[in-house]
Amino acid sequence: MNRQDKKRKKVHPPSWIDEAIAQNAGSEIFRWEADGKGYWIKHGRPTGSTKIHALGYRLSGLPFLHPVEAKDPRQSVLFEAQKLQRLHEAGLPVPPVRWITSDFFVMEDRGESLADRLKSVSSDEREMLLGKCVDALGALHRAGEYHGASQIRNFVLDSNGTVSIIDFEESFPSTASLRSLQFRDLFLLLYSLHRQRTETDYPRLIERYMRSSGNDDFAFELHRLYRRFSWIARLVAVDAIRRRLGSDAEILHRLFESIRR
């Protein structure tokens, strides 16, 4: 991105943005068509974790419970917009941001939800799309970055078959190691795929992620996590207990089974 492009983001946004916001009052995020292109307008929203969430992480160490840094809506807007700009300028698979204000930012629409697409494709296309998904996450990690909310719903697919990553509002305290945040990203992606009952060869998917990211020992980390919490795996393997604990226990059961394999 050249200096002129950066400067353009600081001038007054085009008039259609005011119209779009007026017609979508109260919406945190919405899509809008202008000049023959699709855009998403996203307002800031607070981020953070509850005390129970933080306590759960201290007691269990489960990656997906790592507490999120607290930010108010304006801090959240600036953090996400500036991170998207930086990642896009580095050639990573994220949408470009076109305008930023203290209350919202505007980014280009990069296609449909990959989570939705996966529900209606053949098994061969599903494997191809999931491969692109972990390649996108792997490219982000290889560049020394993390996502923070890497559920499958935050991956999108454009008409050319390119997968991009969205929703970078979550941040973490400076004490959190990059390695732990990247491992958390992988765990969240696997968890979300199990949540929507996505059928795939999970060991092969993890191997592809490791090749893409350079984190070639994360399979060992997953096995170590499984050994540490094998008592949970045994607990939720009992049908009566799993039904009583609810859907999250069922998801953990399927996830731990794929890790065990």
C-alpha positions in Angstrom: 0.0 0.0 0.0 1.5 3.4 -1.0 1.4 6.6 1.0 -1.5 8.0 -1.0 -3.6 5.0 -0.1 -2.9 5.4 3.6 -3.7 9.0 3.4 -7.0 8.3 1.7 -8.2 6.4 4.8 -7.9 9.5 6.9 -10.1 11.8 4.8 -13.8 12.0 5.0 -15.5 8.7 4.0 -17.8 8.7 1.0 -21.4 9.9 1.5 -22.9 6.4 1.0 -21.4 5.3 4.4 -23.6 7.8 6.2 -26.7 6.5 4.3 -25.7 2.9 5.0 -25.4 3.6 8.8 -28.6 5.6 8.9 -30.5 2.6 7.3 -28.9 0.1 9.6 -29.1 2.0 12.9 -28.3 -0.3 15.9 -26.5 -2.9 13.8 -23.0 -3.7 14.9 -22.0 -5.1 11.6 -23.8 -5.2 8.2 -23.2 -5.5 4.5 -23.6 -2.7 1.9 -23.3 -2.4 -1.8 -21.7 0.7 -3.3 -19.9 1.5 -6.6 -20.5 -2.1 -7.8 -18.7 -3.6 -4.7 -19.7 -5.2 -1.5 -18.5 -3.9 1.9 -18.9 -4.7 5.5 -19.3 -1.9 8.0 -18.4 -2.9 11.5 -18.9 -0.9 14.7 -16.8 -1.4 17.8 -17.9 -3.7 20.6 -16.3 -4.3 24.0 -14.1 -7.3 24.4 -13.0 -9.2 27.5 -13.5 -12.3 29.6 -15.6 -12.9 32.7 -14.0 -13.7 36.0 -15.4 -17.2 35.8 -13.8 -17.6 32.3 -10.4 -16.4 33.7 -10.7 -18.7 36.7 -11.5 -21.7 34.5 -8.3 -21.0 32.5 -6.2 -20.8 35.7 -7.6 -24.1 37.0 -7.6 -26.1 33.7 -5.2 -24.5 31.3 -7.5 -25.4 28.4 -6.4 -23.3 25.4 -9.8 -22.0 24.4 -10.3 -20.5 27.9 -7.3 -18.2 27.6 -8.7 -14.8 28.9 -9.2 -12.0 26.3 -7.9 -8.5 26.9 -10.6 -6.0 27.9 -11.1 -3.2 25.4 -13.9 -0.6 25.0 -15.7 -0.2 21.6 -13.4 2.5 20.3 -10.2 0.6 21.3 -11.7 -2.5 19.7 -12.4 -0.7 16.4 -8.8 0.7 16.2 -7.2 -2.5 17.2 -9.0 -4.6 14.6 -8.9 -2.1 11.8 -5.2 -1.5 12.2 -4.4 -5.2 12.5 -6.3 -5.9 9.3 -4.4 -3.2 7.5 -1.1 -4.5 8.8 -1.9 -8.1 7.8 -3.2 -7.1 4.4 -0.1 -5.0 3.6 2.0 -8.1 4.6 0.2 -10.1 1.9 -1.8 -12.3 4.4 -5.3 -13.6 3.6 -7.5 -10.9 5.1 -9.9 -8.3 3.6 -8.5 -4.8 2.9 -9.9 -2.0 5.1 -11.0 1.0 3.1 -12.0 3.6 5.8 -11.6 4.0 9.5 -13.3 6.3 12.0 -13.3 6.2 15.8 -16.6 4.3 15.8 -16.5 2.0 12.9 -14.4 0.8 9.9 -15.3 -0.4 6.4 -13.7 -3.4 4.8 -14.3 -5.2 1.5 -16.6 -8.2 1.3 -14.5 -11.3 0.6 -17.2 -13.8 0.1 -19.5 -16.3 1.8 -19.1 -18.0 5.1 -17.0 -21.1 4.8 -19.0 -22.6 7.7 -22.2 -22.4 5.6 -20.5 -23.6 2.4 -19.2 -26.7 4.1 -22.7 -27.8 5.0 -23.7 -28.3 1.3 -20.6 -29.6 -0.6 -19.3 -33.0 -1.6 -16.7 -34.8 0.5 -14.0 -34.0 -2.0 -14.8 -30.3 -2.1 -15.0 -30.2 1.7 -11.5 -31.7 2.0 -10.2 -29.1 -0.5 -11.9 -26.2 1.3 -10.6 -27.3 4.7 -7.1 -27.6 3.3 -7.4 -24.0 2.1 -8.7 -23.0 5.5 -5.7 -24.5 7.5 -3.3 -23.1 4.9 -4.7 -19.6 5.5 -4.3 -20.0 9.3 -0.9 -21.5 8.8 0.2 -18.6 6.7 -0.9 -16.2 9.4 1.0 -18.2 12.0 4.2 -18.6 9.9 4.2 -14.8 9.7 4.4 -14.5 13.5 0.7 -13.6 14.0 -2.3 -15.0 15.7 -6.0 -14.7 15.1 -7.7 -14.9 18.5 -11.2 -16.1 17.3 -10.3 -18.8 14.7 -13.7 -20.6 14.6 -14.7 -21.8 11.2 -17.3 -19.1 11.0 -14.5 -16.5 10.7 -13.2 -17.9 7.4 -14.8 -16.7 4.1 -14.6 -17.9 0.5 -14.7 -15.7 -2.6 -15.9 -16.5 -6.1 -12.3 -17.4 -7.1 -12.0 -20.0 -4.4 -9.7 -17.9 -2.2 -10.1 -18.3 1.6 -9.8 -15.2 3.8 -9.9 -14.7 7.5 -12.1 -12.1 9.3 -12.9 -10.9 12.9 -9.6 -9.9 14.5 -11.1 -7.9 17.4 -9.7 -10.1 20.2 -6.4 -9.4 21.8 -4.5 -10.7 24.7 -2.2 -9.4 27.5 1.4 -9.0 26.6 2.3 -11.8 29.0 0.6 -14.3 26.7 3.1 -16.1 24.5 2.7 -16.1 20.7 3.1 -19.9 20.7 0.3 -20.4 23.2 -2.0 -18.1 21.2 -1.3 -19.9 17.9 -2.0 -23.3 19.6 -5.2 -21.8 20.9 -6.1 -20.8 17.3 -5.6 -24.4 16.1 -7.6 -25.8 19.0 -10.5 -23.3 18.5 -10.7 -24.2 14.8 -10.8 -27.9 15.5 -13.4 -27.4 18.2 -15.6 -25.3 16.0 -15.4 -28.0 13.2 -16.5 -30.6 15.7 -19.3 -28.3 16.9 -20.9 -28.2 13.5 -20.1 -31.9 13.0 -17.8 -31.5 10.0 -16.7 -34.9 8.8 -13.0 -34.9 7.7 -9.7 -36.7 8.3 -8.6 -34.7 11.3 -5.1 -36.2 11.7 -4.4 -35.3 8.0 -5.9 -31.8 8.5 -3.6 -31.2 11.5 -0.6 -32.5 9.5 -1.4 -30.0 6.7 -1.7 -27.2 9.2 1.7 -28.1 10.7 3.3 -27.9 7.2 1.7 -24.6 6.4 2.5 -22.9 9.8 5.9 -24.4 10.6 4.5 -25.4 14.0 5.5 -29.0 13.3 5.3 -30.1 16.9 1.7 -29.1 17.6 0.5 -32.7 17.1 2.7 -33.5 20.1 1.1 -30.6 22.0 -2.4 -31.9 21.2 -1.4 -35.3 22.5 0.0 -33.8 25.6 -3.2 -31.9 26.1 -5.1 -35.1 25.6 -3.0 -37.0 28.2 -3.4 -34.2 30.7 -7.2 -34.2 30.3 -7.7 -37.9 29.6 -10.0 -38.0 32.6 -12.4 -35.6 30.9 -12.2 -37.8 27.8 -13.1 -40.9 29.8 -15.9 -39.0 31.6 -17.6 -37.7 28.5 -17.2 -41.0 26.8 -20.0 -42.3 29.1 -23.3 -41.7 27.3 -25.3 -40.9 30.5 -22.8 -38.4 31.8 -22.3 -36.8 28.3 -26.0 -36.3 27.9 -26.3 -34.7 31.3 -23.3 -32.3 30.7 -24.8 -31.1 27.4 -23.5 -30.2 23.9 -20.1 -28.9 24.9 -19.2 -32.3 26.5 -20.3 -34.0 23.3 -18.1 -31.7 21.3 -15.1 -32.3 23.6 -15.7 -36.0 23.4 -15.5 -36.0 19.6 -12.5 -33.6 19.6 -10.5 -35.7 22.1 -11.3 -38.8 20.1 -9.8 -37.2 16.9 -6.7 -36.1 18.9 -6.3 -39.6 20.3 -6.3 -41.0 16.8 
